[in-house]
């Protein structure tokens, strides 16, 4: 399992100062809420992912690069994402698994 040993993303820390986490790799599990962009697929796709932590829910944006060859992402589906925090604070999907 390529997700083994990957640190869970602390969403509070991410939302407070995402750029401080730049270039680090994390995993997160959540439900794809919606597509946030109207870009051409050649530019990648940006999704809102709902992360539930007990009674709280947080939404984070994840960017799927145009050259990503993994699973097809569908709204309402739960996934485990392996992401890299880019220098600008965007979560870039490196890998994903449907749960």
Residue pairs with C-beta under 8 A, 6 or more apart in sequence:
2 82
2 95
3 27
3 80
3 82
3 95
3 97
6 25
6 26
6 27
6 82
7 24
7 25
7 26
7 27
8 26
8 27
8 28
9 26
9 27
9 28
9 60
9 83
9 91
11 28
11 51
11 53
11 58
11 60
12 58
13 20
13 21
14 21
14 60
14 85
14 91
15 58
15 60
18 85
18 89
18 90
19 87
19 88
19 89
21 85
21 89
22 85
22 86
22 87
22 88
22 89
23 84
23 85
23 86
23 87
24 84
24 85
25 82
25 83
25 84
25 85
25 94
26 82
26 83
26 85
27 80
27 81
27 82
27 83
28 49
28 51
28 60
28 80
28 81
28 83
28 91
29 51
29 78
29 79
29 80
29 81
29 99
30 49
30 50
30 51
30 52
30 60
30 78
30 79
30 81
31 49
31 50
31 52
31 76
31 77
31 78
31 79
32 47
32 48
32 49
32 50
32 73
32 74
32 75
32 76
32 77
32 79
33 47
33 48
33 49
33 50
33 59
33 75
34 47
34 48
34 75
35 45
35 46
35 47
35 48
35 75
36 46
36 47
36 48
36 61
37 43
37 45
37 46
39 45
39 46
41 66
42 66
43 66
44 63
44 64
44 65
44 66
44 68
45 63
45 64
45 73
46 61
46 62
46 63
46 64
47 61
47 62
47 63
47 64
47 73
48 59
48 60
48 61
49 59
49 60
49 61
49 62
49 79
49 81
50 57
50 58
50 59
51 57
51 58
51 59
51 60
60 91
61 90
61 91
62 81
62 83
62 91
62 92
62 93
63 86
63 90
63 91
63 92
63 93
64 73
64 93
65 92
65 93
68 93
70 93
70 95
70 96
71 79
71 96
71 97
71 98
73 79
73 96
77 98
78 98
78 99
79 96
79 97
79 98
79 99
80 96
80 97
80 99
81 91
81 93
81 95
81 96
82 93
82 94
82 95
82 96
83 91
83 92
83 93
83 94
84 91
84 92
84 94
85 91
85 92
86 92
